[in-house]
Amino acid sequence: MKGARMGADMAEQPDVLRRLLGRRSEIVASLEHEEPAGVVLVARGSSDYAAIFARYLLEAATGRPVALAAPSLLTLYGTEPRLEGWLALAISQSGRTPEITTVLERYGAAGARTVALTNDAESPLAVAADVSIVLGAGEERAVPATKTFTAQLAAVALVAEALGRVPWPADDWQRMPGVIEDLLADAGPATSAAESLGDADELVAVGRGYLMCIAFEAALKLREATGVRAEGWSAADFRHGPMTVARGEIPLLAVSAPGPAAADVEELAGQLERAGTPVLRLSERPDAELPYPGVLPEPLCALPAAVRAQQLALTLALQRGIDPDEPPGLRKVTPTT
């Protein structure tokens, strides 16, 4: 059956989170160390969007600079980094992309303490790191990443707890799996939103702050699962030129959560909507086309928002007769070097 593997992976997310969060104390303790001078993040693909989430969250938690690595500077151009006192965090679902392992090893040799966040404890990346955080999500059978992505977001949040101050209490973790269960049991909004897209073959997703990564991830899931030419943008960057593509026939997916960035995203969405652009709102608002429960602090809203985006991609693919389990030209591990 088309989409069966993606749907099954998605359905496992509450249990994956329960198992991961059951190791919360262990994970936080594994990272207790002297305060890093800064953090550098290494990732590709969906994991790159988890790294964008980490960039916001870890910089807020530590007050230290957090950078996204440019792997080709090391693998192609031979740059020699200097990272004494830094923390290097590599994020990879499989842990088997050679480029990511090579860069983490080079960062370790340059003085950084290295941490791998991956789903495979025996992978080259996990073995190469000083500390390995294993997601424990089990095998992901569909090509589009779902349960491993939400597990990455949760693990990144636990890294933030270990390194600094975070804006959520422990009780929020206790209710997270139930929030995800409720969303998975209610696919109606995704069905309606997919129907409203009709035969649109383009889409723009925008977000800002902690939810910007979900705009990027939603666009990627739609590209992977349906072939829609979807692009993810910062709501701020979208105003600097890309606004010219916001014609009436190209739908906008506006991603937000309660917090300082929400008003800016809504201002942009409202402006385009008044100009004739079809707008879908992925937010905690009850009147949103793709609502999720607004019971969590802004950063943690990234998890239920990601699940809604997965539902939209799966539903749209099935409505169009496409099998999202095996997108043409893609495979589970992309071996860049």
C-alpha positions in Angstrom: 0.0 0.0 0.0 1.4 3.4 -0.9 2.7 5.4 2.0 2.4 2.5 4.4 6.0 2.6 5.6 5.9 6.4 6.1 2.7 6.1 8.0 4.1 3.3 10.2 7.2 5.3 10.9 5.1 8.3 11.9 2.9 6.3 14.2 5.9 5.2 16.2 6.9 8.7 17.2 5.2 8.8 20.6 6.9 5.6 21.7 10.3 6.8 20.3 10.0 10.0 22.3 9.0 8.1 25.5 12.1 5.9 25.2 14.4 8.8 24.4 13.0 11.0 27.2 13.3 8.1 29.6 17.0 8.5 29.2 16.9 12.2 29.8 19.0 12.2 33.0 21.6 9.9 31.4 21.9 12.0 28.3 22.2 15.3 30.2 24.8 13.7 32.5 26.9 12.5 29.6 27.4 16.1 28.5 28.3 17.7 31.8 31.6 19.3 31.2 33.3 22.7 31.4 31.4 25.4 29.5 32.3 25.4 25.8 33.7 28.5 24.2 31.3 27.9 21.4 29.5 25.2 19.4 29.9 24.1 15.8 27.2 21.9 14.2 27.8 19.4 11.4 24.8 17.9 9.4 23.3 17.4 6.0 19.7 16.9 4.7 16.9 16.8 7.2 19.6 16.7 9.9 20.7 20.1 8.7 17.3 21.4 9.8 17.6 19.8 13.2 21.0 21.6 13.3 19.3 24.9 12.5 17.0 24.2 15.5 20.1 23.5 17.6 21.7 26.7 16.4 18.9 28.8 17.9 18.4 26.7 21.0 22.1 26.2 22.0 23.0 29.8 21.5 20.1 30.9 23.6 20.9 28.3 26.3 24.7 29.0 26.5 25.1 32.6 25.4 28.0 31.4 23.3 28.3 31.5 19.5 26.9 28.6 17.6 27.9 28.0 14.0 26.8 25.7 11.2 29.8 24.0 9.7 30.7 24.2 6.0 32.0 20.7 5.5 33.5 21.3 2.1 36.0 23.7 3.6 37.6 20.7 5.3 36.8 17.9 2.8 37.5 19.8 -0.4 39.5 22.9 0.5 41.8 21.6 3.2 41.1 24.3 5.8 42.7 23.8 9.1 40.2 24.6 11.9 41.2 25.8 15.4 38.6 24.7 17.9 40.3 24.5 21.3 37.6 24.7 24.0 34.7 24.3 21.5 32.0 21.6 21.3 31.4 20.0 17.9 28.0 18.3 17.5 27.4 16.1 14.5 23.8 15.2 13.7 23.1 12.3 11.3 20.2 9.9 11.3 22.3 7.0 9.9 25.7 8.0 11.1 27.0 6.6 7.9 27.6 9.7 5.7 31.4 9.7 5.3 31.6 13.5 5.0 30.0 14.1 8.5 32.3 11.6 10.2 35.4 13.1 8.5 34.5 16.6 9.6 33.8 15.5 13.2 37.1 13.7 13.4 38.9 16.7 12.0 37.2 19.0 14.5 38.2 16.6 17.3 41.8 16.7 16.1 41.6 20.5 16.2 40.8 20.6 19.9 37.0 20.3 20.0 35.1 17.9 22.3 33.0 15.9 19.9 29.4 14.7 20.2 27.5 12.5 17.8 23.7 12.5 17.6 22.6 9.5 15.6 20.2 6.6 15.4 22.9 3.8 15.1 25.2 3.2 18.1 27.5 1.1 15.9 27.8 3.7 13.0 31.2 5.2 12.1 30.0 8.6 13.4 29.0 7.3 16.8 32.3 5.4 17.1 34.3 8.5 16.2 32.8 10.8 18.8 33.8 11.4 22.4 30.2 11.2 23.4 27.4 9.4 21.4 23.8 10.2 21.9 21.7 7.4 20.4 18.2 8.2 19.3 16.9 4.6 19.7 14.2 5.2 17.1 14.6 1.8 15.4 14.8 1.2 11.7 13.2 3.9 9.6 11.6 2.2 6.6 10.4 5.1 4.5 12.9 7.4 2.7 11.4 10.6 4.1 12.7 10.9 7.7 9.9 11.3 10.3 10.5 9.6 13.6 14.2 10.1 13.5 13.7 13.9 12.8 11.4 14.5 15.8 13.8 12.4 17.9 16.7 14.6 16.8 14.7 17.7 17.8 14.1 16.2 21.3 17.7 15.2 21.6 19.0 18.6 20.7 16.7 20.1 23.4 18.3 17.7 25.9 21.8 18.9 24.8 20.6 22.4 25.5 19.5 21.3 29.0 23.0 20.0 29.6 24.8 23.0 28.4 22.7 25.9 29.8 19.4 27.3 30.8 16.2 26.4 28.9 12.7 27.9 29.0 10.7 24.7 29.9 10.2 22.6 33.0 10.5 18.8 33.2 6.7 18.5 33.1 6.6 19.6 29.5 8.5 16.5 28.5 6.1 14.3 30.3 3.2 15.5 28.2 5.0 15.6 24.9 4.3 12.0 23.8 0.6 12.5 24.5 0.6 15.7 22.4 2.1 13.8 19.5 -0.4 10.9 19.9 -3.3 13.3 19.8 -2.0 14.9 16.6 -1.5 11.5 14.9 -5.0 10.5 15.8 -6.4 13.6 14.1 -5.4 13.7 10.4 -8.5 15.7 9.4 -6.7 19.1 9.2 -4.0 17.6 7.0 -6.6 16.1 4.7 -8.5 19.4 4.4 -5.2 21.4 3.9 -4.1 18.9 1.2 -7.4 19.2 -0.6 -7.1 23.0 -0.5 -3.8 22.8 -2.3 -5.5 21.2 -5.3 -3.1 20.6 -8.1 -0.6 23.2 -7.0 2.9 22.2 -8.1 4.7 25.0 -6.1 4.6 26.1 -2.5 6.6 28.5 -0.2 7.0 27.7 3.5 8.1 30.5 5.9 8.9 30.6 9.6 11.2 32.5 11.9 13.1 31.8 15.1 12.7 28.4 16.7 10.1 27.3 14.1 12.1 28.4 11.0 13.6 24.9 10.8 10.1 23.4 10.5 9.4 25.7 7.5 12.5 24.2 5.9 11.6 20.7 6.9 8.0 21.0 5.7 9.2 22.1 2.3 11.7 19.2 2.2 9.0 16.7 3.1 6.7 18.0 0.4 9.5 17.9 -2.2 10.4 14.3 -1.2 7.0 12.9 -0.8 5.0 14.6 -3.5 7.4 16.2 -6.0 6.0 19.7 -5.3 8.5 22.4 -5.8 8.5 23.6 -2.2 10.9 26.1 -0.8 11.5 27.0 2.8 12.5 30.5 3.9 13.0 32.7 6.9 10.1 35.1 7.0 12.6 37.9 7.3 14.8 36.7 4.4 11.7 36.2 2.2 11.1 39.9 2.3 14.5 40.5 0.7 13.7 39.5 -2.9 11.8 36.2 -2.8 8.6 38.2 -2.2 8.5 38.6 -6.0 7.6 35.0 -6.5 4.6 35.3 -4.1 2.0 35.4 -6.9 -1.6 34.4 -6.2 -1.3 30.9 -7.6 1.6 29.8 -5.3 0.4 28.8 -1.9 2.1 29.9 1.3 2.6 27.7 4.4 3.1 30.0 7.4 4.7 28.2 10.3 4.7 29.7 13.8 4.4 29.2 17.6 3.5 31.5 20.5 6.5 33.7 21.0 8.3 36.8 19.7 8.5 35.6 16.1 4.8 34.8 15.6 3.6 38.3 14.9 6.2 38.8 12.1 5.2 35.5 10.4 1.5 36.4 10.7 2.1 39.9 9.3 3.8 38.4 6.2 1.0 35.8 5.8 -1.7 38.4 6.1 0.0 40.7 3.7 0.2 38.0 1.0 -3.3 36.7 1.8 -4.8 40.1 1.1 -2.9 40.2 -2.2 -4.6 36.9 -3.2 -2.1 34.3 -2.1 -3.6 31.1 -0.7 -2.3 30.7 2.9 -2.2 27.7 5.1 -1.2 28.4 8.7 0.7 25.7 10.7 0.3 27.1 14.2 -1.2 26.7 17.6 -4.1 28.9 16.7 -7.4 27.0 16.8 -8.5 28.6 13.6 -5.4 27.5 11.7 -5.7 25.2 8.8 -3.0 23.0 10.4 -3.4 23.5 14.2 -1.5 21.8 16.9 -1.9 22.1 20.7 -0.5 25.3 22.2 0.5 23.8 25.5 4.3 23.9 25.1 7.0 26.6 25.2 7.9 28.0 21.8 11.0 25.8 21.2 9.2 22.6 22.0 6.4 23.4 19.6 8.8 22.4 16.9 8.0 18.8 17.5 4.2 18.8 17.1 4.6 21.3 14.2 6.9 18.8 12.5 4.3 16.1 12.9 1.6 18.2 11.2 4.0 18.9 8.3 4.6 15.1 8.0 0.8 14.5 7.9 0.4 17.2 5.1 3.2 15.6 3.0 1.8 12.1 3.4 -1.8 13.0 2.8 -1.0 15.2 -0.3 1.1 12.3 -1.8 -1.7 9.8 -1.4 -4.3 12.2 -2.8 -2.1 12.5 -5.9 -1.5 8.8 -6.2 2.2 9.0 -5.3 4.0 6.6 -3.2 6.1 8.6 -0.6 7.9 5.6 0.7 10.2 5.5 -2.3 10.6 8.9 -3.9 12.3 8.6 -7.4 16.0 9.2 -7.3 16.3 9.1 -3.5 17.7 6.6 -1.0 17.9 6.4 2.7 21.6 7.1 3.1 23.3 9.7 0.8 27.0 9.0 0.9 28.5 12.5 0.3 32.2 12.9 1.0 
